[in-house]
Amino acid sequence: MKTIMSSLQSFGFVLIAVLCSLHIQLVWSQLDTEFVPAVTATCKAGYMTIRVNTTQPFGGAVHAKDFRSPSCLTYGNGSHMTSLGINLLAPQGSPEYCGVLINNKNDERSVPISVRIHRTLELADDKSYVITCGKAGFKNTRNETSIVSLKLLDQNGKRVQEVVYGRPYTLRAEISRPDELYGIRVKSCIAFNKKNSNVSLTDDKGCPVNPSNVLSHFKYDNKLGHADATLHSMFRFSEDSQLHFQCDIALCKGACADSVCSEPFNYQIAGFPQAQQLPPKDIYSETIPDEGVMMASTSVFVLQPGEQPTLGASCDEYGLTPAWLLYLCIAFGLMFLIMLIINVFLCSAMTCSCARTEVIEKEPSIIEDYDPYRSWHGSQYGSSVGRSTPQYLLKKDGNGNGNGSRSEK
């Protein structure tokens, strides 16, 4: 029994080690794939319906930023599509109010939303969007053909989630499945923080606000399916170290037309830029607009020069930085497997040795003490006296029973 328990215990250790290795490989592959949800939305009769489509089963949360009431929050149920409905006409203080921002100049209504991977934790890969409905129409973020992503790259071309204030970076918009049938064109880009302080980086044509100081023109590579613009000096808002970038990206069938950036762009801080101007249509309309503009966003933490990074010690573009951790777990698994095999052989040998020893010890006693008549308790041969002893030699007691001893003459 002890040998069986020892074998089962060793097998359990090996199974745990193998599962640990497989789990680390699974986490590695998940971290290697960037979380890029496809956010689509429609405005109809004063309601905004937001749909979040993901390539993997989603169990996180979609909510209006800084509002987690039941009317402003929804959780993923493990499917690939999660929807959230927001009342754009709810007054402030109402249970259905979700922090809708109203621009009194053009009656635009914007809703900042957050798409979080985890239901309760805030992770670096969480996405933030600002979705607008108004007279200029809703920026449709349809992503039926391909996935468009936005990321910041360092000078080595690696994606970063922590940036240093004042250093140059590259803002890249790319399509997941590039081909010659479709092209992309970056339109309006904004940068904003958690408190909805925002600044425009490009206008609705994709022309940069200040090409010499903030963001350069986008350079397109149709073969690779991406567009790069140089962020000359990383900036930040004074209220928060986390910075969100969001761009509207048009997906064109064939090559997109080049943007004409002849007119100077007026620097704006108030109000979110529109991705595309459409005929007048307000939020009370029953007609659902249809346009081919997708939305992409990314978030980074801006560090001061000399400040130690917090995410870089454990994560990078490809997941876990210490690759030796995976190899160490695999090595432990192999060691446990070898120990299990050796333990099985040793236990088998010890079991055979113990069985032989017991047989050798019992064989002499069984042969010497064996008496076929001793087990017959009910027969006349059950006494200790042999059959050859004459009956007249047995001494009888008062009842006439023999006591098994010889009589004395």
PEVEN-V15427 format. One record per run of one state. SS is the DSSP state (~ for helix, > for strand, _ for the rest). FROM is the first residue (numbers start at 1). TO is the last residue. If there is no record, write none. Layout:
SS:FROM:TO, SS:FROM:TO
//
This chain:
_:1:1, ~:2:32, _:33:37, >:38:44, _:45:46, >:47:53, _:54:60, >:61:64, _:65:69, ~:70:72, >:73:75, _:76:80, >:81:87, _:88:100, >:101:103, _:104:107, >:108:116, _:117:126, >:127:133, _:134:135, >:136:136, _:137:147, >:148:153, _:154:158, >:159:159, _:160:161, >:162:164, _:165:168, >:169:175, _:176:181, >:182:192, _:193:197, >:198:202, _:203:207, >:208:208, _:209:214, >:215:215, _:216:218, >:219:221, _:222:225, >:226:231, _:232:241, >:242:253, _:254:280, >:281:281, _:282:292, >:293:303, _:304:314, >:315:316, _:317:318, >:319:320, _:321:323, ~:324:369, _:370:390, ~:391:393, >:394:396, _:397:401, >:402:406, _:407:409
//
